[in-house]
Amino acid sequence: MRAVVLDGHGGPEVLTVRDVPDPEPAPGEVLVDVVGTACNRADLLQRMGLYPGPPMDVEIPGLEFAGRVAALGDGVSRWSVGDAVMAITAGGGYAERAVVHEDQAVRVPSGMALDVAGGLAEVFITAWDALVMQGGLVPGSTVSGGTVPGGTALVHAGASGVGTAAIQLCRMLGADVIVTASAPKLDRCTALGADLAVDYTSEDWVAAVSGHTGGRGVDVVLDVVGGDYLDRNLDCLATGGTIVQVGVMGGGSATFGLGKLLFKRASVVGTTLRARSLAEKVVVSRAFEEQVVPGFEDGRLTVVVDRRFNLDEIAEAHAHMETNVSVGKILLEVRPA
């Protein structure tokens, strides 16, 4: 099969496409003919040697994929050859074939093209897990006489893949969502459903959050930035709120006021999907399939596509992501759908 291989670490030029042996499905796994995958920030970090991937004979990046089941490992019962599936993976998504445990694979929403589904799993599962499963964001509800609003979230990098997913998930839940983004991207965020979009380059987003919430603060912060955002995130939290740290684009070290943490009885949760056990990934994937996939089928959710590249254009795709002008997902077509 053809795959993107890392023979070293550095700029986009270290990404090469060449033939490598096909993976073999172990017991309980399915082999997938990959149609689509996508670029994620973690892929860029792995390419630069800053985010090690799992042990592999040949280092193939890629944290997600979608395609059709090509073969079944021993004991597989959930899927049949030809089924359309998508999945997150610790590595190996930038390839014509990939393997995943049958219980971690997720059905592709009916009516969705496989190349688009290739950019769904990583950001939507990350956002869902961070906001709901880790952050405890409360959905709104309808009661006699009116609607009870859900919780409130602050999402940084609102125009990123995770950000555009988080906005839509909050809207689906009936929760209020405030986002930060650069000025050219604010309108895209509000069009997706953000209740307030703040230009982090020129506005005080802590003050904006306080004003929007009447001084109460937000219940959950989804942060991919880190660094000096942590102390300000605490300023934005409501009592009993949770900061869920899913990235450190702004730096891996931070100084913050412990007194704020104690006074607000707040929690700071650090999380990545890659480092979790198979059992933990299965729990998230099954909950996601049951509770979120229907949202794509009834039109409440969509994958926001920025640009499309093919596998041979992987260096150009990474270079495009590094410009920070993208909104949503940068898709990689592996083979025709």
Secondary structure, 3 states (H helix, E strand, C coil): CEEEEECCCCCHHHEEEEECCCCCCCCCEEEEEEEEEEECHHHHHHHCCCCCCCCCCCCCCCCEEEEEEEEECCCCCCCCCCCEEEEECCCCCCECEEEEECCCCEECCCCCCHHHHCCCHHHHHHHHHHHHHHCCCCCCEEECCEEECCCEEEECCCCCHHHHHHHHHHHHHCCEEEEEECHHHHHHHHHHCCCEEEECCCCCHHHHHHHHCCCCCEEEEEECCCCCHHHHHHHHEEEEEEEEECCCCCCCCCCCCHHHHHHCCCEEEECCCCCCCHHHHHHHHHHHHHHCHHHHHCCCCCCCEEEEEEHHHHHHHHHHHHCCCCCCEEEEECCCC
